[in-house]
């Protein structure tokens, strides 16, 4: 059951959560949510292209995706063209960041990079893009 009035307002007003579902929120989850709400805005996740070969979307080394609040692509800070095969893998890194925030972990600790979903010429695709990922304090 959510006890914090601010969290109750967000749960009902922003999320549209029912009273019945608010009753299901455990004290531990409420604490984690409050922690996340207080801290997630202090960080951003950056995925920078370190190599690109035959990228159909046109991604180039040095371009980047910037994720704010562990959920939102910052379109002003992002200078890479949107590619679903590249953004899909970014979601996992955003979840890692959010988990660290929820549990008071070392949010800026290293996180693994990734490759886009294009398997390359040898496996029936076209090319491939590799990303270095960092979580930065603002």
C-alpha positions as CSV (number, residue, x, y, z in Angstrom):
1,X,0.0,0.0,0.0
2,X,1.4,3.4,-1.0
3,X,1.7,5.7,2.0
4,X,3.7,8.6,0.5
5,X,1.2,11.2,-0.7
6,X,3.4,12.4,-3.5
7,X,3.9,8.9,-4.8
8,X,0.1,8.3,-4.5
9,X,-0.5,11.4,-6.6
10,X,1.9,10.3,-9.3
11,X,0.6,6.7,-9.3
12,X,-3.0,7.8,-9.8
13,X,-2.5,11.0,-11.8
14,X,0.4,10.1,-14.1
15,X,0.3,6.3,-14.2
16,X,-3.5,6.0,-13.9
17,X,-3.0,3.3,-11.2
18,X,-6.1,2.1,-9.5
19,X,-6.6,2.1,-5.7
20,X,-6.7,-1.7,-5.8
21,X,-3.3,-1.9,-7.5
22,X,-1.8,0.8,-5.1
23,X,-2.8,-1.6,-2.3
24,X,-0.4,-4.2,-3.9
25,X,2.7,-2.0,-3.6
26,X,4.9,-3.4,-0.9
27,X,6.8,-1.1,1.5
28,X,10.0,-2.2,-0.1
29,X,8.8,-1.3,-3.6
30,X,7.5,2.0,-2.3
31,X,11.0,2.8,-0.9
32,X,12.7,1.8,-4.2
33,X,10.3,3.9,-6.2
34,X,10.8,6.9,-3.9
35,X,14.6,6.4,-4.2
36,X,14.4,6.2,-8.0
37,X,12.2,9.3,-8.3
38,X,14.7,11.3,-6.2
39,X,17.8,10.1,-8.0
40,X,17.1,9.0,-11.6
41,X,17.2,12.5,-12.9
42,X,20.8,12.9,-11.7
43,X,22.1,10.6,-14.4
44,X,22.0,10.0,-18.1
45,X,23.0,7.0,-20.2
46,X,25.1,7.6,-23.3
47,X,25.6,5.1,-26.1
48,X,28.3,6.3,-28.5
49,X,29.0,4.7,-31.9
50,X,32.6,3.4,-31.9
51,X,32.5,1.5,-35.2
52,X,30.0,1.3,-38.1
53,X,30.2,-0.7,-41.2
54,X,27.5,-0.6,-44.0
55,X,24.9,0.8,-41.6
56,X,21.6,1.1,-43.4
57,X,20.5,3.8,-41.0
58,X,23.6,5.8,-41.6
59,X,25.1,5.6,-38.1
60,X,28.7,6.9,-37.9
61,X,31.5,6.7,-35.3
62,X,31.2,9.5,-32.7
63,X,27.4,9.8,-32.9
64,X,25.4,9.0,-29.8
65,X,22.1,8.3,-28.2
66,X,21.4,10.0,-24.9
67,X,18.8,8.6,-22.5
68,X,17.4,10.7,-19.6
69,X,15.4,9.3,-16.6
70,X,16.3,5.8,-17.8
71,X,13.3,5.9,-20.1
72,X,13.4,8.8,-22.5
73,X,15.6,9.4,-25.5
74,X,16.8,13.0,-25.3
75,X,16.3,14.1,-28.9
76,X,18.1,17.4,-28.4
77,X,21.3,15.6,-27.1
78,X,21.0,12.6,-29.5
79,X,22.8,13.2,-32.8
80,X,22.5,9.6,-34.2
81,X,19.7,8.7,-36.6
82,X,17.1,6.5,-34.9
83,X,17.6,2.8,-35.7
84,X,15.3,0.3,-34.1
85,X,18.1,-2.4,-34.2
86,X,20.4,-0.1,-32.3
87,X,17.9,1.3,-29.8
88,X,16.5,-2.1,-28.9
89,X,19.8,-3.1,-27.2
90,X,19.9,0.3,-25.4
91,X,16.7,-0.6,-23.4
92,X,18.6,-3.3,-21.5
93,X,21.3,-0.8,-20.5
94,X,18.6,1.6,-19.3
95,X,17.2,-1.2,-17.1
96,X,20.6,-1.8,-15.6
97,X,20.9,1.9,-14.8
98,X,17.4,2.0,-13.3
99,X,18.1,-1.1,-11.2
100,X,21.3,0.6,-9.8
101,X,19.2,3.6,-8.9
102,X,16.5,1.6,-7.3
103,X,18.9,-0.3,-5.1
104,X,21.4,2.5,-4.2
105,X,24.1,0.9,-6.3
106,X,27.1,2.4,-8.0
107,X,25.1,4.0,-10.9
108,X,28.1,5.1,-12.9
109,X,30.0,1.8,-12.6
110,X,31.0,0.4,-16.1
111,X,28.3,-1.2,-18.2
112,X,28.9,-3.3,-21.2
113,X,28.7,-2.0,-24.7
114,X,26.7,-3.7,-27.5
115,X,26.3,-4.3,-31.2
116,X,23.2,-3.5,-33.2
117,X,21.0,-6.4,-34.3
118,X,22.2,-6.5,-37.9
119,X,24.2,-9.8,-38.2
120,X,26.5,-8.6,-41.0
121,X,27.1,-9.9,-44.6
122,X,28.3,-13.3,-43.5
123,X,25.0,-14.1,-41.8
124,X,22.5,-12.6,-44.2
125,X,22.5,-9.0,-43.0
126,X,24.3,-5.9,-44.3
127,X,26.7,-4.4,-41.7
128,X,26.9,-3.7,-38.1
129,X,27.4,-1.0,-35.5
130,X,29.2,-1.2,-32.1
131,X,28.4,1.1,-29.1
132,X,30.4,2.1,-26.0
133,X,27.9,2.8,-23.2
134,X,28.5,5.0,-20.2
135,X,26.3,6.3,-17.4
136,X,27.2,9.8,-16.5
137,X,26.3,12.0,-13.5
138,X,24.8,15.3,-14.7
